[in-house]
Amino acid sequence: MFQSDGYFAFILNRTDLSKFAANNRYAGTLEENKTIVQGSFAYFGTYTVTNKTVVMHVDAGTWPGWYGPILRDSSFRSPVLN
């Protein structure tokens, strides 16, 4: 989701993620936690559009290795960018 004020959020989850047996996110088993971590991905931050390329700065997300880097993507198809 990209907002007009320059902020974005990206969330991707597998559709087949199971609920935890304990029905408590803090009480998941090792296997339940592994399944969730490997089946979901999210990050958010700010963005700008320059020469039809979206430039994203990641503030935080589920993968700490991505905090701060600039991501560039020119594959968006939008009337706003054309």
N, C-alpha and C positions, 0 to 999 in steps of 0.2 A: 504494500500500500504506500503510495507516494502522496503526500499532502502538499497543498499549494504553498505552505510556509517554509518548505525546504527540509522537512523531516520525512523519514521513511521507516518502514518496518517490514521485514521479510520473515515469514513463518512457514515452515514446510513440515508436515507430519505425514507419516504413513497412515493409510486409512484402516489398517488392520491392527493397530496397537490395542493390546488387551488392557483391561482394568486390573489394578493390583488386587490380589486376593484379600488383603487386609483393608482395602478401601481407604488407605491412608498413604499419601505420597511420601511420608517420612518413614514408613514401615515396609517398603518394598524389599523383596529378596534381591540378591546379587543378579540373578537372571532377569528379573522384572526390570531392574534399573538399567541393566545392559541393553535390553530390548528398547526401552524408551530412548536412551542416549543414541543408539544406532538408528533409531527410526524417526528422529526429529532433528530439526536444525532451524535456528532463528538468529537474527541479528537486526540491529537498528542503528540509526544515526542521522546524519544530515546529507543532503545531496545538492548538486547544482547541475545544470545542463549547459554544456559548451559545445558548439558545433555539432549538434545532434547526438552528442555522447553524454550519457548520464555518469557523473562522477560522484561516487559514494564514499563518505568517511564513516567507518564503523565505530560507534561509541561503545557498544557492548553486544554480547550475544552468547550463544551456547558453546561457541568455540573460542576460548581465550586467545588463541594464536592469531585471530583476526582483529583484535582490538586495535584501532588506530589506522590500519592501512587504508589506502585509497583503492577502491575498486572502480574500474571503468567498464562500461557496457554500451556498445553502440547498436545492440541487436533489438532494442525496444522498437516496437511499431506503434506509433501513436500520431494522431493528427496534430497534436500539440508540438511534437518534435519535427514534423515534416515541413 
